[in-house]
Amino acid sequence: MAIYHFSGQVLGRAVKANPDGTRRPPSNAVAAAAYRSGQRLVDRTSGQVHDYSQRRGVVHEEVMAPAGSAPWLENRELLWNTVEAMEKRRDAQLAREFNMALPHELDAGQRLELVRDFVGRHFVQRGMVADIALHDPIAEQGQNRFNFHAHVMLTLRKATPDGLHPVKTREWNSRDLLNVWRAEWALACNSALERAGKRVKIDHRTLQAQRDEAVTQRDMARASLLDREPEIHVGPKSKQAVRRQREPVSRVRERGTYRAREPEGVPSKRLRDYPARDRGSRLNWLERIASANDAKLRRDLEAVSRRFDRYQRKLDYWERRIAFWTEGNLKGGQFRFNRWKAAEEEKQRRLKAEHARKRFQQLVMMMKRLDDFLRLGGKQREKGLIRMRELEGWAKRMEPRTRGRNDGRAR
């Protein structure tokens, strides 16, 4: 089914640290736009050519600018070269990017319409220039066949008839506004799915928030399904590390900004003990989460099954009681007594029949054993008689011969 994913980041020139301790090079707006759009763009500041025209999976790309803004803003190479030229600081922020998962239940045209409508209503109408690129999964590269997503790069300055405003719009950095965009993206996806005749829906809230709502609505079945540990995202780098059998490096690292922990102390960063928190690779971590969720669901189903059986027995009991009381009220106490007496007689009859059947089976078994004994005994007796005759013959042959008085006279 469709999943919710809406993540954002700010592309800047500041050098960042990777989880493995290495340094991430600063971002370049022209290179980022070329990579996401699958085009060949030239960085006019350095003269470097960023050619991603052979990249596969890019099914659509376009630049959306507000109405009445400068026409050249829709030129991708000119736009992002202008952004690079306007930023003078070496740690400057260049652009804002959102990565959004697209429902695989929609076709290509419906996904494009969804992205255009959302970007135009929430970004372009506020004055941003949006550079969008829709990517489809590439099966030959081992990508998930449902991984349809969109990249949206946004300017940090408003678009004007003369170009980009000299001052950045800080209101767009609000966390509350980000939460609004996250909620609106879920609503936009659900509306698109409903128009397409699909019954699936997505939700931007946490599992705990969804479960609390289900409990409030007395929807215990949905609350039980939502009572699980959320899964984590396993990106291409984590999959590649597992594929190459490379163990993750875990050590104590510094995190955060330099702060003075004491009134007169030396400013230092916060230390994070990663070896104490290490759970192996992200793929192994995800497997443990999935196994734990599956085991919990199996236990919950078994408990529900036992509870259902118990309620079914109670329901049968009260159905019999209600039928008994109803018949007694309608037909009187004598009818219930007669029915009870008939039931007792039927019960005694069944018990006697069961007893007789058991005795008959026992007698049949005894007769069979006696017959076997007689048959085997007769055979054994015949063998005994034959053996006795053999012994008598042996005894006669072994007796000494005695000669009589007339033996040898008559010849």
C-alpha atoms as a printed R data frame, in Angstrom:
    type eleno elety resid chain resno       x        y       z
1   ATOM     1    CA   MET     A     1   0.000    0.000   0.000
2   ATOM     2    CA   ALA     A     2   1.019    3.648  -0.288
3   ATOM     3    CA   ILE     A     3   3.451    4.948   2.330
4   ATOM     4    CA   TYR     A     4   4.066    8.445   3.649
5   ATOM     5    CA   HIS     A     5   7.439   10.106   3.216
6   ATOM     6    CA   PHE     A     6   8.067   13.849   3.212
7   ATOM     7    CA   SER     A     7  11.584   14.885   4.220
8   ATOM     8    CA   GLY     A     8  13.320   18.198   3.801
9   ATOM     9    CA   GLN     A     9  16.828   19.591   3.987
10  ATOM    10    CA   VAL     A    10  18.697   22.809   3.277
11  ATOM    11    CA   LEU     A    11  21.534   22.623   0.762
12  ATOM    12    CA   GLY     A    12  24.440   24.779   1.812
13  ATOM    13    CA   ARG     A    13  28.161   25.290   1.528
14  ATOM    14    CA   ALA     A    14  28.894   24.291   5.130
15  ATOM    15    CA   VAL     A    15  30.965   21.134   5.537
16  ATOM    16    CA   LYS     A    16  29.031   18.458   7.440
17  ATOM    17    CA   ALA     A    17  30.131   15.305   9.230
18  ATOM    18    CA   ASN     A    18  28.894   11.884   8.147
19  ATOM    19    CA   PRO     A    19  27.898    9.229  10.722
20  ATOM    20    CA   ASP     A    20  31.132    7.330  10.025
21  ATOM    21    CA   GLY     A    21  33.235   10.380  10.945
22  ATOM    22    CA   THR     A    22  34.141   11.462   7.418
23  ATOM    23    CA   ARG     A    23  33.463   14.949   6.124
24  ATOM    24    CA   ARG     A    24  30.755   15.664   3.588
25  ATOM    25    CA   PRO     A    25  31.774   18.155   0.882
26  ATOM    26    CA   PRO     A    26  29.751   21.351   0.586
27  ATOM    27    CA   SER     A    27  26.690   21.375  -1.680
28  ATOM    28    CA   ASN     A    28  26.545   23.108  -5.037
29  ATOM    29    CA   ALA     A    29  23.163   24.258  -6.306
30  ATOM    30    CA   VAL     A    30  24.053   23.745  -9.978
31  ATOM    31    CA   ALA     A    31  25.391   20.228  -9.396
32  ATOM    32    CA   ALA     A    32  22.364   19.282  -7.269
33  ATOM    33    CA   ALA     A    33  19.941   20.523  -9.931
34  ATOM    34    CA   ALA     A    34  21.821   18.684 -12.693
35  ATOM    35    CA   TYR     A    35  21.823   15.426 -10.738
36  ATOM    36    CA   ARG     A    36  18.128   15.532  -9.843
37  ATOM    37    CA   SER     A    37  16.940   16.620 -13.289
38  ATOM    38    CA   GLY     A    38  19.293   14.333 -15.226
39  ATOM    39    CA   GLN     A    39  20.678   17.168 -17.381
40  ATOM    40    CA   ARG     A    40  23.981   18.718 -18.356
41  ATOM    41    CA   LEU     A    41  24.564   22.032 -16.541
42  ATOM    42    CA   VAL     A    42  27.629   24.267 -16.421
43  ATOM    43    CA   ASP     A    43  28.733   26.022 -13.257
44  ATOM    44    CA   ARG     A    44  29.714   29.457 -14.570
45  ATOM    45    CA   THR     A    45  31.613   30.341 -11.411
46  ATOM    46    CA   SER     A    46  34.094   27.449 -11.577
47  ATOM    47    CA   GLY     A    47  33.572   26.395 -15.190
48  ATOM    48    CA   GLN     A    48  32.868   22.818 -14.078
49  ATOM    49    CA   VAL     A    49  30.462   20.772 -16.182
50  ATOM    50    CA   HIS     A    50  27.944   18.599 -14.342
51  ATOM    51    CA   ASP     A    51  26.705   16.100 -16.918
52  ATOM    52    CA   TYR     A    52  24.007   13.665 -15.764
53  ATOM    53    CA   SER     A    53  22.244   13.427 -19.102
54  ATOM    54    CA   GLN     A    54  22.807    9.653 -19.184
55  ATOM    55    CA   ARG     A    55  21.138    9.107 -15.858
56  ATOM    56    CA   ARG     A    56  18.141    6.758 -15.924
57  ATOM    57    CA   GLY     A    57  14.913    6.959 -13.966
58  ATOM    58    CA   VAL     A    58  14.140   10.673 -14.480
59  ATOM    59    CA   VAL     A    59  10.671   10.669 -16.088
60  ATOM    60    CA   HIS     A    60   9.839   14.387 -15.784
61  ATOM    61    CA   GLU     A    61  11.556   17.645 -14.877
62  ATOM    62    CA   GLU     A    62  10.479   21.273 -15.040
63  ATOM    63    CA   VAL     A    63  10.931   24.644 -13.339
64  ATOM    64    CA   MET     A    64   7.824   26.370 -11.948
65  ATOM    65    CA   ALA     A    65   7.989   30.121 -11.310
66  ATOM    66    CA   PRO     A    66   5.326   32.465  -9.867
67  ATOM    67    CA   ALA     A    67   3.143   34.418 -12.239
68  ATOM    68    CA   GLY     A    68   4.609   37.816 -13.123
69  ATOM    69    CA   SER     A    69   8.179   36.863 -12.229
70  ATOM    70    CA   ALA     A    70  11.160   37.208 -14.546
71  ATOM    71    CA   PRO     A    71  10.935   34.752 -17.477
72  ATOM    72    CA   TRP     A    72  14.585   33.717 -17.184
73  ATOM    73    CA   LEU     A    73  13.850   32.114 -13.785
74  ATOM    74    CA   GLU     A    74  12.449   29.095 -15.653
75  ATOM    75    CA   ASN     A    75  15.906   28.456 -17.130
76  ATOM    76    CA   ARG     A    76  17.417   25.880 -14.768
77  ATOM    77    CA   GLU     A    77  21.088   26.622 -15.484
78  ATOM    78    CA   LEU     A    78  20.640   30.400 -15.278
79  ATOM    79    CA   LEU     A    79  18.523   30.142 -12.125
80  ATOM    80    CA   TRP     A    80  20.932   28.160 -10.006
81  ATOM    81    CA   ASN     A    81  24.011   29.967 -11.306
82  ATOM    82    CA   THR     A    82  22.325   33.178 -10.161
83  ATOM    83    CA   VAL     A    83  21.698   31.631  -6.744
84  ATOM    84    CA   GLU     A    84  25.370   30.647  -6.466
85  ATOM    85    CA   ALA     A    85  26.473   34.152  -7.495
86  ATOM    86    CA   MET     A    86  24.212   35.939  -4.990
87  ATOM    87    CA   GLU     A    87  25.525   33.971  -2.016
88  ATOM    88    CA   LYS     A    88  28.860   35.367  -0.772
89  ATOM    89    CA   ARG     A    89  29.401   33.525   2.511
90  ATOM    90    CA   ARG     A    90  31.351   30.285   2.468
91  ATOM    91    CA   ASP     A    91  28.725   28.679   4.749
92  ATOM    92    CA   ALA     A    92  25.761   30.151   2.881
93  ATOM    93    CA   GLN     A    93  22.462   28.321   2.476
94  ATOM    94    CA   LEU     A    94  21.633   27.848  -1.203
95  ATOM    95    CA   ALA     A    95  18.301   26.069  -1.566
96  ATOM    96    CA   ARG     A    96  15.665   24.077   0.237
97  ATOM    97    CA   GLU     A    97  14.875   20.556  -0.973
98  ATOM    98    CA   PHE     A    98  11.976   18.218  -0.290
99  ATOM    99    CA   ASN     A    99  11.907   14.525  -1.081
100 ATOM   100    CA   MET     A   100   8.369   13.134  -1.353
101 ATOM   101    CA   ALA     A   101   7.217    9.553  -1.865
102 ATOM   102    CA   LEU     A   102   4.540    9.236  -4.568
103 ATOM   103    CA   PRO     A   103   1.706    6.678  -4.310
104 ATOM   104    CA   HIS     A   104   2.471    3.753  -6.604
105 ATOM   105    CA   GLU     A   105  -1.271    3.132  -6.995
106 ATOM   106    CA   LEU     A   106  -1.447    6.202  -9.283
107 ATOM   107    CA   ASP     A   107  -0.294    6.213 -12.891
108 ATOM   108    CA   ALA     A   108   2.399    8.521 -14.272
109 ATOM   109    CA   GLY     A   109  -0.031   11.279 -15.283
110 ATOM   110    CA   GLN     A   110  -1.789   11.263 -11.927
111 ATOM   111    CA   ARG     A   111   1.514   11.432 -10.031
112 ATOM   112    CA   LEU     A   112   2.654   14.400 -12.134
113 ATOM   113    CA   GLU     A   113  -0.649   16.183 -11.576
114 ATOM   114    CA   LEU     A   114  -0.372   15.568  -7.828
115 ATOM   115    CA   VAL     A   115   3.137   17.081  -7.623
116 ATOM   116    CA   ARG     A   116   2.311   20.063  -9.822
117 ATOM   117    CA   ASP     A   117  -0.824   20.909  -7.865
118 ATOM   118    CA   PHE     A   118   0.859   20.631  -4.456
119 ATOM   119    CA   VAL     A   119   4.012   22.537  -5.431
120 ATOM   120    CA   GLY     A   120   2.063   25.272  -7.171
121 ATOM   121    CA   ARG     A   121  -0.377   25.772  -4.289
122 ATOM   122    CA   HIS     A   122   2.044   25.654  -1.343
123 ATOM   123    CA   PHE     A   123   5.397   26.800  -2.757
124 ATOM   124    CA   VAL     A   124   5.033   28.754  -5.982
125 ATOM   125    CA   GLN     A   125   2.104   30.841  -4.752
126 ATOM   126    CA   ARG     A   126   4.245   31.929  -1.787
127 ATOM   127    CA   GLY     A   127   6.826   33.330  -4.210
128 ATOM   128    CA   MET     A   128   9.321   30.470  -4.463
129 ATOM   129    CA   VAL     A   129  10.795   29.113  -7.671
130 ATOM   130    CA   ALA     A   130  10.410   25.328  -7.689
131 ATOM   131    CA   ASP     A   131  12.620   22.927  -9.645
132 ATOM   132    CA   ILE     A   132  10.823   19.557  -9.666
133 ATOM   133    CA   ALA     A   133  12.013   16.155 -10.878
134 ATOM   134    CA   LEU     A   134  10.032   12.901 -10.804
135 ATOM   135    CA   HIS     A   135  11.987    9.654 -10.499
136 ATOM   136    CA   ASP     A   136  10.815    6.115 -11.224
137 ATOM   137    CA   PRO     A   137  12.524    3.026  -9.755
138 ATOM   138    CA   ILE     A   138  15.086    1.152 -11.839
139 ATOM   139    CA   ALA     A   139  14.585   -2.587 -11.421
140 ATOM   140    CA   GLU     A   140  17.969   -3.455 -12.974
141 ATOM   141    CA   GLN     A   141  19.700   -1.603 -10.136
142 ATOM   142    CA   GLY     A   142  17.845   -3.518  -7.424
143 ATOM   143    CA   GLN     A   143  15.563   -0.631  -6.474
144 ATOM   144    CA   ASN     A   144  12.163   -1.193  -4.931
145 ATOM   145    CA   ARG     A   145   9.558   -1.335  -7.678
146 ATOM   146    CA   PHE     A   146   7.257    0.923  -5.628
147 ATOM   147    CA   ASN     A   147   9.884    3.637  -5.039
148 ATOM   148    CA   PHE     A   148   8.246    6.436  -7.045
149 ATOM   149    CA   HIS     A   149   9.360    9.790  -5.610
150 ATOM   150    CA   ALA     A   150   9.844   13.450  -6.435
151 ATOM   151    CA   HIS     A   151  12.641   15.934  -5.677
152 ATOM   152    CA   VAL     A   152  11.670   19.591  -5.281
153 ATOM   153    CA   MET     A   153  14.391   22.255  -5.032
154 ATOM   154    CA   LEU     A   154  13.157   25.665  -3.854
155 ATOM   155    CA   THR     A   155  14.779   29.065  -3.788
156 ATOM   156    CA   LEU     A   156  15.235   30.790  -0.443
157 ATOM   157    CA   ARG     A   157  14.415   34.191  -1.992
158 ATOM   158    CA   LYS     A   158  11.151   35.391  -3.465
159 ATOM   159    CA   ALA     A   159  10.810   35.675  -7.216
160 ATOM   160    CA   THR     A   160  10.220   39.193  -8.534
161 ATOM   161    CA   PRO     A   161   9.777   40.691 -12.006
162 ATOM   162    CA   ASP     A   162  13.500   41.553 -11.865
163 ATOM   163    CA   GLY     A   163  14.724   38.157 -10.674
164 ATOM   164    CA   LEU     A   164  15.296   37.048  -7.096
165 ATOM   165    CA   HIS     A   165  14.777   39.310  -4.103
166 ATOM   166    CA   PRO     A   166  18.010   40.511  -2.463
167 ATOM   167    CA   VAL     A   167  16.847   39.414   1.005
168 ATOM   168    CA   LYS     A   168  15.952   35.870   1.942
169 ATOM   169    CA   THR     A   169  12.480   35.135   3.315
170 ATOM   170    CA   ARG     A   170  13.066   33.859   6.846
171 ATOM   171    CA   GLU     A   171   9.388   33.047   7.428
172 ATOM   172    CA   TRP     A   172   9.789   29.965   5.240
173 ATOM   173    CA   ASN     A   173  12.145   28.469   7.850
174 ATOM   174    CA   SER     A   174   9.340   28.118  10.407
175 ATOM   175    CA   ARG     A   175   8.890   24.660  11.884
176 ATOM   176    CA   ASP     A   176   5.163   25.266  12.158
177 ATOM   177    CA   LEU     A   177   5.042   25.921   8.420
178 ATOM   178    CA   LEU     A   178   6.929   22.670   7.817
179 ATOM   179    CA   ASN     A   179   4.335   20.770   9.854
180 ATOM   180    CA   VAL     A   180   1.597   22.403   7.776
181 ATOM   181    CA   TRP     A   181   3.287   21.271   4.564
182 ATOM   182    CA   ARG     A   182   3.608   17.729   5.922
183 ATOM   183    CA   ALA     A   183  -0.090   17.573   6.784
184 ATOM   184    CA   GLU     A   184  -1.108   19.131   3.464
185 ATOM   185    CA   TRP     A   185   0.948   16.579   1.526
186 ATOM   186    CA   ALA     A   186  -0.939   13.733   3.224
187 ATOM   187    CA   LEU     A   187  -4.262   15.396   2.368
188 ATOM   188    CA   ALA     A   188  -3.177   15.937  -1.245
189 ATOM   189    CA   CYS     A   189  -2.139   12.275  -1.654
190 ATOM   190    CA   ASN     A   190  -5.375   11.016  -0.112
191 ATOM   191    CA   SER     A   191  -7.430   13.267  -2.392
192 ATOM   192    CA   ALA     A   192  -5.545   11.994  -5.453
193 ATOM   193    CA   LEU     A   193  -6.042    8.386  -4.367
194 ATOM   194    CA   GLU     A   194  -9.747    8.977  -3.819
195 ATOM   195    CA   ARG     A   195 -10.137   10.564  -7.257
196 ATOM   196    CA   ALA     A   196  -8.400    7.525  -8.755
197 ATOM   197    CA   GLY     A   197 -10.871    5.197  -7.032
198 ATOM   198    CA   LYS     A   198  -8.347    3.769  -4.546
199 ATOM   199    CA   ARG     A   199  -9.363    2.945  -0.994
200 ATOM   200    CA   VAL     A   200  -5.900    3.262   0.569
201 ATOM   201    CA   LYS     A   201  -4.892    6.309   2.605
202 ATOM   202    CA   ILE     A   202  -1.715    7.664   4.176
203 ATOM   203    CA   ASP     A   203  -1.179    9.568   7.418
204 ATOM   204    CA   HIS     A   204   1.641   11.945   8.307
205 ATOM   205    CA   ARG     A   205   1.260   11.495  12.064
206 ATOM   206    CA   THR     A   206   3.214    9.114  14.270
207 ATOM   207    CA   LEU     A   207   1.878    5.643  15.022
208 ATOM   208    CA   GLN     A   208   1.300    6.664  18.641
209 ATOM   209    CA   ALA     A   209  -0.845    9.639  17.613
210 ATOM   210    CA   GLN     A   210  -2.870    7.477  15.211
211 ATOM   211    CA   ARG     A   211  -3.352    4.836  17.905
212 ATOM   212    CA   ASP     A   212  -4.530    7.409  20.454
213 ATOM   213    CA   GLU     A   213  -7.100    8.649  17.948
214 ATOM   214    CA   ALA     A   214  -8.300    5.088  17.296
215 ATOM   215    CA   VAL     A   215  -8.691    4.467  21.035
216 ATOM   216    CA   THR     A   216 -10.656    7.704  21.381
217 ATOM   217    CA   GLN     A   217 -12.959    6.555  18.570
218 ATOM   218    CA   ARG     A   218 -13.309    3.102  20.233
219 ATOM   219    CA   ASP     A   219 -11.814    1.457  17.154
220 ATOM   220    CA   MET     A   220  -9.849   -1.163  19.078
221 ATOM   221    CA   ALA     A   221  -9.027   -3.290  16.038
222 ATOM   222    CA   ARG     A   222  -7.244   -0.385  14.337
223 ATOM   223    CA   ALA     A   223  -5.600    0.580  17.630
224 ATOM   224    CA   SER     A   224  -4.224   -2.939  17.985
225 ATOM   225    CA   LEU     A   225  -2.728   -2.876  14.489
226 ATOM   226    CA   LEU     A   226  -1.085    0.489  15.193
227 ATOM   227    CA   ASP     A   227   0.443   -0.731  18.456
228 ATOM   228    CA   ARG     A   228   3.852   -1.569  17.008
229 ATOM   229    CA   GLU     A   229   7.344   -0.149  16.836
230 ATOM   230    CA   PRO     A   230   7.902    2.146  13.835
231 ATOM   231    CA   GLU     A   231  10.318    0.861  11.230
232 ATOM   232    CA   ILE     A   232  13.414    2.757  10.147
233 ATOM   233    CA   HIS     A   233  14.499    3.814   6.680
234 ATOM   234    CA   VAL     A   234  17.318    1.845   5.054
235 ATOM   235    CA   GLY     A   235  18.949    3.955   2.371
236 ATOM   236    CA   PRO     A   236  21.130    2.896  -0.544
237 ATOM   237    CA   LYS     A   237  24.371    3.428   1.407
238 ATOM   238    CA   SER     A   238  23.244    1.080   4.177
239 ATOM   239    CA   LYS     A   239  22.160   -1.554   1.643
240 ATOM   240    CA   GLN     A   240  25.477   -1.236  -0.167
241 ATOM   241    CA   ALA     A   241  27.405   -1.687   3.108
242 ATOM   242    CA   VAL     A   242  25.505   -4.914   3.821
243 ATOM   243    CA   ARG     A   243  25.933   -6.106   0.235
244 ATOM   244    CA   ARG     A   244  29.695   -5.592   0.495
245 ATOM   245    CA   GLN     A   245  29.772   -7.119   4.011
246 ATOM   246    CA   ARG     A   246  31.303   -3.986   5.493
247 ATOM   247    CA   GLU     A   247  30.869   -3.687   9.232
248 ATOM   248    CA   PRO     A   248  29.792   -0.216  10.476
249 ATOM   249    CA   VAL     A   249  32.381    1.737  12.449
250 ATOM   250    CA   SER     A   250  31.189    2.808  15.891
251 ATOM   251    CA   ARG     A   251  33.103    5.070  18.231
252 ATOM   252    CA   VAL     A   252  32.672    8.007  20.575
253 ATOM   253    CA   ARG     A   253  32.126   11.232  18.597
254 ATOM   254    CA   GLU     A   254  31.501   14.900  19.276
255 ATOM   255    CA   ARG     A   255  28.092   16.279  18.424
256 ATOM   256    CA   GLY     A   256  26.460   19.699  18.488
257 ATOM   257    CA   THR     A   257  28.041   23.129  18.876
258 ATOM   258    CA   TYR     A   258  30.755   24.285  21.246
259 ATOM   259    CA   ARG     A   259  29.299   25.267  24.612
260 ATOM   260    CA   ALA     A   260  30.727   26.088  28.007
261 ATOM   261    CA   ARG     A   261  29.467   23.390  30.367
262 ATOM   262    CA   GLU     A   262  30.592   25.331  33.433
263 ATOM   263    CA   PRO     A   263  30.640   29.078  34.165
264 ATOM   264    CA   GLU     A   264  34.405   29.218  33.682
265 ATOM   265    CA   GLY     A   265  34.851   26.020  31.701
266 ATOM   266    CA   VAL     A   266  36.323   25.566  28.250
267 ATOM   267    CA   PRO     A   267  33.670   25.374  25.491
268 ATOM   268    CA   SER     A   268  33.292   21.807  24.257
269 ATOM   269    CA   LYS     A   269  30.913   19.703  22.215
270 ATOM   270    CA   ARG     A   270  28.593   17.040  23.545
271 ATOM   271    CA   LEU     A   271  30.089   13.534  23.431
272 ATOM   272    CA   ARG     A   272  27.917   10.723  22.083
273 ATOM   273    CA   ASP     A   273  28.846    7.175  23.102
274 ATOM   274    CA   TYR     A   274  27.889    5.344  19.908
275 ATOM   275    CA   PRO     A   275  29.440    1.954  20.888
276 ATOM   276    CA   ALA     A   276  26.979    1.774  23.804
277 ATOM   277    CA   ARG     A   277  24.086    2.456  21.417
278 ATOM   278    CA   ASP     A   278  25.298    0.486  18.417
279 ATOM   279    CA   ARG     A   279  22.801   -2.057  17.033
280 ATOM   280    CA   GLY     A   280  24.747   -3.209  14.002
281 ATOM   281    CA   SER     A   281  23.785   -2.244  10.477
282 ATOM   282    CA   ARG     A   282  20.515   -0.478   9.741
283 ATOM   283    CA   LEU     A   283  19.292   -3.472   7.763
284 ATOM   284    CA   ASN     A   284  19.841   -5.770  10.766
285 ATOM   285    CA   TRP     A   285  18.136   -3.218  12.972
286 ATOM   286    CA   LEU     A   286  15.151   -3.150  10.614
287 ATOM   287    CA   GLU     A   287  14.995   -6.968  10.594
288 ATOM   288    CA   ARG     A   288  14.889   -7.018  14.405
289 ATOM   289    CA   ILE     A   289  12.100   -4.442  14.442
290 ATOM   290    CA   ALA     A   290  10.087   -6.378  11.846
291 ATOM   291    CA   SER     A   291  10.594   -9.677  13.719
292 ATOM   292    CA   ALA     A   292   9.548   -8.117  17.015
293 ATOM   293    CA   ASN     A   293   6.444   -6.581  15.419
294 ATOM   294    CA   ASP     A   294   5.550   -9.926  13.835
295 ATOM   295    CA   ALA     A   295   5.968  -11.785  17.144
296 ATOM   296    CA   LYS     A   296   3.859   -9.200  18.966
297 ATOM   297    CA   LEU     A   297   1.132   -9.403  16.319
298 ATOM   298    CA   ARG     A   298   1.099  -13.209  16.589
299 ATOM   299    CA   ARG     A   299   0.726  -13.007  20.384
300 ATOM   300    CA   ASP     A   300  -2.053  -10.439  20.048
301 ATOM   301    CA   LEU     A   301  -3.904  -12.633  17.538
302 ATOM   302    CA   GLU     A   302  -3.648  -15.641  19.834
303 ATOM   303    CA   ALA     A   303  -4.973  -13.588  22.752
304 ATOM   304    CA   VAL     A   304  -7.830  -12.279  20.632
305 ATOM   305    CA   SER     A   305  -8.652  -15.813  19.485
306 ATOM   306    CA   ARG     A   306  -8.791  -17.071  23.080
307 ATOM   307    CA   ARG     A   307 -10.949  -14.137  24.104
308 ATOM   308    CA   PHE     A   308 -13.252  -14.732  21.149
309 ATOM   309    CA   ASP     A   309 -13.688  -18.392  22.111
310 ATOM   310    CA   ARG     A   310 -14.454  -17.413  25.688
311 ATOM   311    CA   TYR     A   311 -17.051  -14.877  24.590
312 ATOM   312    CA   GLN     A   312 -18.545  -17.444  22.200
313 ATOM   313    CA   ARG     A   313 -19.007  -19.915  25.039
314 ATOM   314    CA   LYS     A   314 -20.625  -17.231  27.153
315 ATOM   315    CA   LEU     A   315 -22.891  -16.279  24.275
316 ATOM   316    CA   ASP     A   316 -23.971  -19.889  23.770
317 ATOM   317    CA   TYR     A   317 -24.650  -20.246  27.493
318 ATOM   318    CA   TRP     A   318 -26.848  -17.154  27.649
319 ATOM   319    CA   GLU     A   319 -28.660  -18.154  24.464
320 ATOM   320    CA   ARG     A   320 -29.603  -21.443  26.096
321 ATOM   321    CA   ARG     A   321 -30.649  -19.662  29.282
322 ATOM   322    CA   ILE     A   322 -32.783  -17.172  27.381
323 ATOM   323    CA   ALA     A   323 -34.465  -19.956  25.398
324 ATOM   324    CA   PHE     A   324 -35.122  -21.860  28.620
325 ATOM   325    CA   TRP     A   325 -36.691  -18.849  30.359
326 ATOM   326    CA   THR     A   326 -38.703  -17.869  27.303
327 ATOM   327    CA   GLU     A   327 -40.181  -21.339  26.846
328 ATOM   328    CA   GLY     A   328 -40.972  -21.537  30.551
329 ATOM   329    CA   ASN     A   329 -42.799  -18.213  30.488
330 ATOM   330    CA   LEU     A   330 -44.715  -19.116  27.342
331 ATOM   331    CA   LYS     A   331 -45.563  -22.773  28.029
332 ATOM   332    CA   GLY     A   332 -45.437  -22.947  31.802
333 ATOM   333    CA   GLY     A   333 -43.344  -24.681  34.404
334 ATOM   334    CA   GLN     A   334 -44.760  -28.157  33.662
335 ATOM   335    CA   PHE     A   335 -43.420  -27.912  30.097
336 ATOM   336    CA   ARG     A   336 -39.961  -27.120  31.370
337 ATOM   337    CA   PHE     A   337 -40.165  -30.035  33.836
338 ATOM   338    CA   ASN     A   338 -41.294  -32.416  31.139
339 ATOM   339    CA   ARG     A   339 -38.572  -31.196  28.834
340 ATOM   340    CA   TRP     A   340 -36.001  -31.575  31.600
341 ATOM   341    CA   LYS     A   341 -37.305  -35.085  32.371
342 ATOM   342    CA   ALA     A   342 -37.196  -36.005  28.693
343 ATOM   343    CA   ALA     A   343 -33.690  -34.581  28.443
344 ATOM   344    CA   GLU     A   344 -32.612  -36.627  31.480
345 ATOM   345    CA   GLU     A   345 -34.135  -39.764  30.024
346 ATOM   346    CA   GLU     A   346 -32.419  -39.073  26.715
347 ATOM   347    CA   LYS     A   347 -29.181  -38.526  28.594
348 ATOM   348    CA   GLN     A   348 -29.578  -41.827  30.459
349 ATOM   349    CA   ARG     A   349 -30.451  -43.575  27.215
350 ATOM   350    CA   ARG     A   350 -27.318  -42.167  25.552
351 ATOM   351    CA   LEU     A   351 -25.213  -43.223  28.537
352 ATOM   352    CA   LYS     A   352 -26.656  -46.745  28.449
353 ATOM   353    CA   ALA     A   353 -26.153  -46.958  24.705
354 ATOM   354    CA   GLU     A   354 -22.587  -45.728  25.099
355 ATOM   355    CA   HIS     A   355 -22.001  -48.261  27.888
356 ATOM   356    CA   ALA     A   356 -23.475  -51.077  25.805
357 ATOM   357    CA   ARG     A   357 -21.369  -50.056  22.825
358 ATOM   358    CA   LYS     A   358 -18.227  -50.083  24.963
359 ATOM   359    CA   ARG     A   359 -19.128  -53.505  26.431
360 ATOM   360    CA   PHE     A   360 -19.825  -54.857  22.953
361 ATOM   361    CA   GLN     A   361 -16.453  -53.576  21.742
362 ATOM   362    CA   GLN     A   362 -14.774  -55.176  24.757
363 ATOM   363    CA   LEU     A   363 -16.510  -58.517  24.086
364 ATOM   364    CA   VAL     A   364 -15.577  -58.386  20.426
365 ATOM   365    CA   MET     A   365 -11.978  -57.723  21.434
366 ATOM   366    CA   MET     A   366 -12.008  -60.606  23.925
367 ATOM   367    CA   MET     A   367 -13.531  -63.003  21.352
368 ATOM   368    CA   LYS     A   368 -10.903  -61.981  18.861
369 ATOM   369    CA   ARG     A   369  -8.140  -62.591  21.363
370 ATOM   370    CA   LEU     A   370  -9.635  -66.002  22.289
371 ATOM   371    CA   ASP     A   371  -9.900  -66.937  18.641
372 ATOM   372    CA   ASP     A   372  -6.293  -65.920  18.099
373 ATOM   373    CA   PHE     A   373  -5.309  -67.936  21.168
374 ATOM   374    CA   LEU     A   374  -7.215  -71.029  19.965
375 ATOM   375    CA   ARG     A   375  -5.818  -70.710  16.481
376 ATOM   376    CA   LEU     A   376  -2.285  -70.275  17.704
377 ATOM   377    CA   GLY     A   377  -2.818  -72.978  20.360
378 ATOM   378    CA   GLY     A   378  -4.089  -75.476  17.783
379 ATOM   379    CA   LYS     A   379  -1.110  -74.855  15.581
380 ATOM   380    CA   GLN     A   380   1.192  -75.226  18.529
381 ATOM   381    CA   ARG     A   381  -0.531  -78.519  19.535
382 ATOM   382    CA   GLU     A   382  -0.135  -79.887  16.039
383 ATOM   383    CA   LYS     A   383   3.512  -78.961  16.139
384 ATOM   384    CA   GLY     A   384   3.780  -80.664  19.546
385 ATOM   385    CA   LEU     A   385   2.190  -83.898  18.276
386 ATOM   386    CA   ILE     A   386   4.465  -83.963  15.259
387 ATOM   387    CA   ARG     A   387   7.424  -83.402  17.533
388 ATOM   388    CA   MET     A   388   6.300  -86.223  19.861
389 ATOM   389    CA   ARG     A   389   5.984  -88.639  16.917
390 ATOM   390    CA   GLU     A   390   9.467  -87.678  15.791
391 ATOM   391    CA   LEU     A   391  10.818  -88.337  19.270
392 ATOM   392    CA   GLU     A   392   9.034  -91.715  19.473
393 ATOM   393    CA   GLY     A   393  10.539  -92.706  16.129
394 ATOM   394    CA   TRP     A   394  13.988  -91.718  17.339
395 ATOM   395    CA   ALA     A   395  13.468  -93.719  20.553
396 ATOM   396    CA   LYS     A   396  12.427  -96.864  18.620
397 ATOM   397    CA   ARG     A   397  15.440  -96.652  16.361
398 ATOM   398    CA   MET     A   398  17.754  -96.303  19.345
399 ATOM   399    CA   GLU     A   399  16.402  -99.457  21.241
400 ATOM   400    CA   PRO     A   400  18.826 -102.523  21.088
401 ATOM   401    CA   ARG     A   401  17.637 -105.559  19.021
402 ATOM   402    CA   THR     A   402  17.332 -108.967  20.965
403 ATOM   403    CA   ARG     A   403  17.648 -112.313  19.084
404 ATOM   404    CA   GLY     A   404  14.954 -115.007  19.796
405 ATOM   405    CA   ARG     A   405  15.362 -118.775  20.317
406 ATOM   406    CA   ASN     A   406  14.279 -119.791  16.825
407 ATOM   407    CA   ASP     A   407  16.439 -117.203  15.192
408 ATOM   408    CA   GLY     A   408  19.013 -118.818  12.881
409 ATOM   409    CA   ARG     A   409  17.501 -122.395  12.820
410 ATOM   410    CA   ALA     A   410  15.163 -122.079   9.977
411 ATOM   411    CA   ARG     A   411  16.940 -121.243   6.856
